[in-house]
Amino acid sequence: MTADDHRTVPTRTRRWVARFAAASTVAVATVALSLGSASAQPAPGAAGTAPAPATTAGTPCAITVKACMDLSSRQAWLTDGAGHVVGGPFAARGGKSGATTPVGTFTVQKKVKNYWSKAFDAPMPNSVFFKPGYAFHADNPKVPSNGCIHLTRSASQRFFDTLKPGDRVQIVS
């Protein structure tokens, strides 16, 4: 529409054209923004995004950990902390409902060969504590724990012999 057209077009039509133009502009801008935001996402591993952490082959855990526990598959592994499995998978069992095993990456705090739990009045041989009150230790891996990780006696011995205070362990669900 030119300036001269305003004289011949009724006011009502001019308002309708203006509203249509405004609505069209909003619609085009919305489509452009949604397309722009979709294409603005950086590709995985591109600059500005952190790459997914590398995992030790055959485990769901990071390369840098020395022990890995997968609560859902009830399996545990020992690794060299450089991406190689050195033991496992071992049968393992985490906590029962209401006494779950914490998920995350932790550091071995201490080891106690013949620990006795005062809280549960029970032996916990080959205890490797990764968080206060939580340890890998010998017990029946078919039975859920009170938050610790049950391993067979032979697997717990391997964990006890292999892991050192300061080693990183990872528990995943």
ABEGO torsion letter per residue (X at the ends): XBAAAAAABBAAAAAAAAAAAAAAAAAAAAAAAAAAAAAABBBBGBBGBBBBBBBBBGBABBAABABBBBAAAGBBBBBAGAGBBABOBBBBBBBBBGBBBBBEBBBBABBBABBBBAAAGBBBBGBBBABBGBBBBBBBAABBBAGBBBBBAAAAAAAAAABBBGBBBBBBX
